C-alpha cells in the first residue's frame, strides 16, 4: 500500500511482475505510466490523485485481469465521457 505518500509518478515496479493489488490512493499522480510491468493487476486504486487526461484509461486495456479500478476523486472522474472510456477500455 503506497497510499498517502505524495508520490508524483509511478516508478520502481519493473520487478513486481506478479503484483495483483496496487494502492496509490491519495497521492499527486498525474499519469498512470509506470504500471505497465504489472500485467497481473486485479485491483488498482488511484483515487484522489491528479489524473486529468482520458488517454490514461486507454493504457489500462492491457490489464486483462483487472477487476477493480478506483479513479474517483481525480479530475478525470468529472469528465462527461469518463464512464464510457472505462467501459470501453477496461476488461469486464
Secondary structure, 3 states (H helix, E strand, C coil): CCCCCCCCCCCCCCCCCCCCEEECCCCCCCCCCCCCCCCCCCEEECCCCCCCCCHHHHHHHHCCCCCEEECCCCHHHHCCCHHHHHHHHCCC
